[in-house]
Amino acid sequence: MLLNHSNDFLGGLAGFTAWDWLFVKWLLIREDARGRGLGSLALDAAEAEAKKRGCVAAWLDTLNPAARNLYARHGYTVFGEIADFRAGQARFFMQKRF
């Protein structure tokens, strides 16, 4: 969970580890807190914890083009896509090997 100095919720990441993989269920940063590196901070922390648990890789899926770009900057690559998943939006499945 990411909080500001007043303990207001700014965002966070939820996921789990299983079978030596990290699955990122969601990464949410409040709209007015975006652009400050908080998404990167949350993702880095989740990956560090996954490595401590012996994970060899991570995977996730996203509909959001901005989130896809964030994940790509962190070394995630697309391994699958459902085109036109929702009203012209593609759903991308991404992975990263540690």
N, C-alpha and C positions, 0 to 999 in steps of 0.2 A: 504494500500500500504506500502510495506517495502522498505526503502531506506538506503543506506550507508551514511557515513559522507560526501561524495561528491555528494549526492543526486542522485546517480545511482540507478535505479530500481533493486531490488533484488527479489521481488516476492509480492504476495498478495493473498487475498481470496475474492471471489465474492459469494454472496448468497442473500437470502431474507427470511423474516419471513412472515408466513401466517398460519392461523388456529392454532395458539399457537405452531407452529413448526418452527425451523430454517432449511432451506435447503441450503446446501453447494453446490453451482454449480461447482466451481473449486477452488482448492488451488494449486498455482504454486510458486515454489521457483526456481530461476535460478540455473542451474546445479553447477556452481562454488561457489554458496553460500549455498549449502546443507550441512547438518551435523552440523550446528551452532545453532539449536533450533528455527530457524525462522518459520518453519511450525507449531511448537507447539505454538509459540507466536501469530501467526495469528489465529489459531484455538481457543486458549484461549480467545482472544479478541472478536471473533465472538460469542462465547458462552456467554460471559459476557454481550454483547449487547443484545443477544436474551433473556437472563434471565431478563434484565431490561425491555424488551418489553412484559414480561409475558409468554414467551415460556416455555413449559414443556419438550421439547425434540428436538433432531436434527436428520436429516437423510441426506444421501449422497450416491453416487455410485462411484465406482472406478474400473479401469482395472489394475492399477499399484500395484504390490505386496509390494513395499516399502511404498507407501501411505497407503495401507491396514494395514500394521504393525504400522504406525504412528497413525492411527485412533484407532486401537486396544489398543495401549498404553494409549490412552486418554479415554478409556472406551466404545468405539463403538463396537457393536456386529453385526455379519452378520445375516440378516433376510431373505435374498434371494440371489439367484445366478443364472445367466444364463451361463451354462457351454458352452465352445467353442463359445463364443459370437463373437470373432474375431480371426481367424487363430490360434486356440488352446488356446486363452486367455479367462479366465472366467471374467465375470462382476459381481462384488459384490455390494449388497445393504446393507448398514449398518445404525444402529441407536444407539442413546444414549439418555436415559432418564435423565433429570436433577434432 
